[in-house]
Amino acid sequence: MTPAAGRVEFDGRTGRVRLTQATFDRLVAWSRGEGPADGGDVAALREAGALAGEGPAHPALAAGLRAVTEPVCRLRLTLTDATGGAHAGDGWVRGDAAALLLDLPGDSAGRRDLLAFHPSFLPAAIARTVRLGPRPGGASGPPVRLAADALEDLLSADPARRGAAAARVPNVLTRTAAERLAAATWRVWRAGMTWTGAGGAPAGREVRVADGGEEGLFLVESDGERGTLRPSTPTAVWRLLIRLLPDTAELG
C-alpha cells in the first residue's frame, strides 16, 4: 500500500484503501460532487493514489463507491473478541458491486479498511472477517434455552460473569456442559442485512454466532426475554451467510 502522510494507504492492485472514518466520509461526499475537489482529506487521497483526475484510480474502488452512494442493501457487522474488544464493519450492496468498511484493531491512527468487490463475494468476505472455518470437535446436542440476560452473561468476555451465568442455569445445562461453556473463550459476532421490502416496508435478516473455538459454533437467538444457543456447524453458518442477501422478489 502507498501511504500519504500516515493518513491514507492505497493498494493499486486491488483498490483497497486504509483511511479514517472522517476521510471515508469526505471520500463519499467527493464522489457525490459535494464540497471542494482538492485540499485536506481529498489531497491525502490523491497523494496516496486512490484518486486520479476526476475519479477513483481503480475500477473496484469506483464500483464500491457507487454501492456506498446508491445502496440496495445495508450490512452491519459487529464482533466481540475473546478479550472483550469490540470491532465493527459497515457494508453497502447494489446489483453490480459491494463495499465493506472494517475496523482495524490496533491501528494507531484509528483507520478502517475499505474493500470493494462483486456482491457474490460478500459471504466469503464476512466469513474471512469473523474467521469462520473448519475446526476440530464441535458443538452437539439439543438447543440450550435460557433467559435472555443469562444468555448474554454466558457469552460475556468476562470469565467471572460467564462462570456465574453457567452456575445459574443447571436446569438447562449439565454440570459438564456448563463448565465447558464457562471455560470457553467466546468470540461473538453478528451480521445483519437490511433493505426496503415490498410496499416500502423495512426488511432484513441477520446471523448471530457464538464461536467457542474447539467447543464449537452456536447460533444465538433471542427475543428479548428468552434466548437459545443452537449447536451448529461452519457449513450451516456459511449457508446462512449466503442467504443474507435478498432475492429479487424480496426487494421493493
Phi and psi in degrees as a GROMACS rama.xvg file:
@    title "Ramachandran Plot"
@    xaxis  label "Phi"
@    yaxis  label "Psi"
@TYPE xy
-96.6662  119.45  THR-2
-84.0181  153.06  PRO-3
-129.876  95.6107  ALA-4
54.0054  31.1307  ALA-5
74.6313  0.483599  GLY-6
-95.976  -40.1731  ARG-7
-131.356  138.737  VAL-8
-127.522  136.34  GLU-9
-129.005  131.805  PHE-10
-99.4214  107.25  ASP-11
-68.8713  -15.6013  GLY-12
-79.8835  -39.4444  ARG-13
-111.23  -16.989  THR-14
84.9537  7.82204  GLY-15
-72.3865  139.372  ARG-16
-128.042  134.498  VAL-17
-108.128  121.123  ARG-18
-158.779  163.73  LEU-19
-78.0687  165.415  THR-20
-59.9071  -41.2105  GLN-21
-62.7738  -40.4714  ALA-22
-68.6662  -37.5476  THR-23
-60.8363  -45.9857  PHE-24
-58.8628  -39.3525  ASP-25
-69.0332  -37.2282  ARG-26
-62.2636  -42.2321  LEU-27
-64.5432  -43.9276  VAL-28
-61.6602  -42.4493  ALA-29
-60.1475  -41.1243  TRP-30
-66.3334  -22.136  SER-31
-90.1192  -1.13575  ARG-32
80.1773  22.328  GLY-33
-101.64  138.327  GLU-34
79.9385  -178.569  GLY-35
-66.618  148.827  PRO-36
-82.7604  -11.8559  ALA-37
-141.868  174.214  ASP-38
88.2208  153.93  GLY-39
57.1557  -129.309  GLY-40
-64.1218  -35.1983  ASP-41
-63.3894  -40.6484  VAL-42
-62.8521  -39.7445  ALA-43
-65.2504  -38.4148  ALA-44
-65.9675  -39.0095  LEU-45
-67.3904  -42.9766  ARG-46
-62.3804  -36.2676  GLU-47
-74.9147  -16.6  ALA-48
99.0743  2.39658  GLY-49
-72.1445  -28.9896  ALA-50
-117.029  140.675  LEU-51
-142.578  121.034  ALA-52
65.7528  -124.981  GLY-53
-97.7709  6.59139  GLU-54
-151.751  177.268  GLY-55
-61.5539  150.469  PRO-56
-83.981  -4.54789  ALA-57
-135.536  137.817  HIS-58
-58.2868  -36.5616  PRO-59
-64.8922  -41.3607  ALA-60
-65.3363  -40.3979  LEU-61
-61.3467  -43.5318  ALA-62
-66.4957  -40.8857  ALA-63
-61.9614  -39.2462  GLY-64
-67.9364  -31.1196  LEU-65
-65.1024  -37.8753  ARG-66
-64.876  -38.6265  ALA-67
-67.0095  -41.6585  VAL-68
-85.944  -20.797  THR-69
-133.697  57.9893  GLU-70
-76.1893  145.507  PRO-71
-94.4627  -34.1912  VAL-72
-131.443  153.166  CYS-73
-121.584  139.138  ARG-74
-115.794  139.381  LEU-75
-126.498  125.791  ARG-76
-121.291  126.616  LEU-77
-128.641  146.193  THR-78
-145.199  130.826  LEU-79
-110.384  119.573  THR-80
-83.7997  -178.959  ASP-81
-65.2116  -19.0642  ALA-82
-93.9991  -0.771361  THR-83
93.9708  -1.76446  GLY-84
-68.6616  135.833  GLY-85
-105.215  132.441  ALA-86
-130.185  154.865  HIS-87
-141.372  162.968  ALA-88
-147.142  149.395  GLY-89
-122.581  142.425  ASP-90
-137.476  153.519  GLY-91
-136.058  136.727  TRP-92
-135.188  136.341  VAL-93
-133.282  -177.126  ARG-94
-60.0766  -33.1882  GLY-95
-114.214  0.673528  ASP-96
-160.02  156.534  ALA-97
-141.115  153.15  ALA-98
-137.571  143.034  ALA-99
-125.244  135.367  LEU-100
-118.906  110.292  LEU-101
-115.586  140.877  LEU-102
-60.5357  151.248  ASP-103
-117.99  90.1806  LEU-104
-55.2039  130.994  PRO-105
88.5275  -5.65804  GLY-106
-71.3717  120.845  ASP-107
-65.4673  -24.1902  SER-108
-92.0374  0.388869  ALA-109
67.6827  31.0624  GLY-110
-83.8557  169.011  ARG-111
-129.362  158.925  ARG-112
-97.3972  126.832  ASP-113
-104.184  116.199  LEU-114
-119.075  143.148  LEU-115
-132.42  141.169  ALA-116
-165.822  175.739  PHE-117
-71.4662  145.23  HIS-118
-56.4343  -26.3873  PRO-119
-64.5503  -19.1745  SER-120
-92.0597  -0.822922  PHE-121
-62.1396  -45.7686  LEU-122
-56.2143  -40.6716  PRO-123
-66.4253  -37.5249  ALA-124
-65.253  -41.0416  ALA-125
-64.979  -45.8106  ILE-126
-59.313  -40.4886  ALA-127
-66.5057  -38.8558  ARG-128
-65.3828  -40.6437  THR-129
-93.3226  1.75595  VAL-130
61.5904  44.7417  ARG-131
-79.6195  129.66  LEU-132
-178.61  175.653  GLY-133
-60.1778  150.081  PRO-134
-153.806  153.801  ARG-135
-67.4368  153.603  PRO-136
66.0009  -147.469  GLY-137
143.813  168.744  GLY-138
-80.1107  149.782  ALA-139
-153.378  172.739  SER-140
97.6146  -178.257  GLY-141
-73.9262  163.882  PRO-142
-60.7987  146.667  PRO-143
-98.7092  118.117  VAL-144
-111.53  134.794  ARG-145
-160.321  173.039  LEU-146
-62.8418  147.443  ALA-147
-60.4967  -39.389  ALA-148
-68.8472  -34.7263  ASP-149
-66.7322  -36.2984  ALA-150
-62.6497  -44.8834  LEU-151
-63.5595  -38.2572  GLU-152
-64.9225  -40.7233  ASP-153
-64.1706  -27.0104  LEU-154
-98.1861  7.68372  LEU-155
-65.4019  152.244  SER-156
-77.7744  -10.2697  ALA-157
-86.8561  113.455  ASP-158
-57.5335  -38.0275  PRO-159
-65.5286  -44.8643  ALA-160
-64.0444  -40.4035  ARG-161
-65.3256  -43.8158  ARG-162
-65.2354  -39.9306  GLY-163
-63.2973  -38.7291  ALA-164
-65.7039  -41.5401  ALA-165
-62.9735  -36.3972  ALA-166
-69.8723  -22.9107  ALA-167
-85.0694  -9.11535  ARG-168
-119.576  45.4024  VAL-169
-66.2591  -19.8986  PRO-170
-73.0479  -17.4096  ASN-171
-118.111  -9.26257  VAL-172
-129.059  136.483  LEU-173
-67.5436  160.601  THR-174
-58.2894  -42.4829  ARG-175
-63.1665  -44.8028  THR-176
-64.4685  -40.1098  ALA-177
-62.751  -43.1004  ALA-178
-64.319  -39.0391  GLU-179
-67.1517  -42.714  ARG-180
-66.4169  -39.213  LEU-181
-65.3787  -33.2098  ALA-182
-85.5599  -15.0072  ALA-183
-65.3581  147.559  ALA-184
-96.1256  96.5859  THR-185
-80.3483  142.411  TRP-186
-120.824  123.605  ARG-187
-115.94  128.62  VAL-188
-137  156.32  TRP-189
-138.842  132.838  ARG-190
-122.04  116.167  ALA-191
-121.31  128.839  GLY-192
-111.197  133.712  MET-193
-127.492  152.332  THR-194
-159.565  173.097  TRP-195
-92.2058  119.956  THR-196
-91.3973  -167.322  GLY-197
-58.676  136.718  ALA-198
75.4916  8.66913  GLY-199
83.0813  6.91912  GLY-200
-79.6531  142.292  ALA-201
-61.4602  141.789  PRO-202
-143.225  164.403  ALA-203
173.871  175.3  GLY-204
-145.675  157.31  ARG-205
-146.712  156.905  GLU-206
-125.247  126.276  VAL-207
-123.511  130.293  ARG-208
-132.598  137.266  VAL-209
-105.268  116.683  ALA-210
-105.566  107.863  ASP-211
-96.8189  21.7925  GLY-212
64.7032  -122.79  GLY-213
-66.9226  -19.2559  GLU-214
-75.1902  -12.1499  GLU-215
104.82  -178.26  GLY-216
-105.992  142.027  LEU-217
-129.652  132.594  PHE-218
-75.8549  133.793  LEU-219
-104.861  125.306  VAL-220
-129.005  138.171  GLU-221
-153.367  139.237  SER-222
-109.225  13.6268  ASP-223
96.7375  -23.9436  GLY-224
-116.471  -43.9356  GLU-225
-118.614  146.259  ARG-226
-127.116  157.86  GLY-227
-138.317  134.584  THR-228
-106.364  112.865  LEU-229
-109.464  113.344  ARG-230
-53.628  137.554  PRO-231
-143.504  -172.596  SER-232
-135.104  159.374  THR-233
-56.0569  -37.6624  PRO-234
-64.3696  -43.7353  THR-235
-65.6307  -40.0952  ALA-236
-66.836  -39.6765  VAL-237
-58.0454  -42.6245  TRP-238
-62.904  -37.1207  ARG-239
-67.142  -36.7269  LEU-240
-63.9014  -39.7151  LEU-241
-61.5641  -36.727  ILE-242
-80.8951  -2.65998  ARG-243
-61.149  -38.5034  LEU-244
-73.7928  135.304  LEU-245
-75.0302  155.741  PRO-246
-90.2866  173.661  ASP-247
-57.9365  -37.5883  THR-248
-66.8391  -22.1618  ALA-249
-86.565  -12.1096  GLU-250
-89.9269  142.826  LEU-251
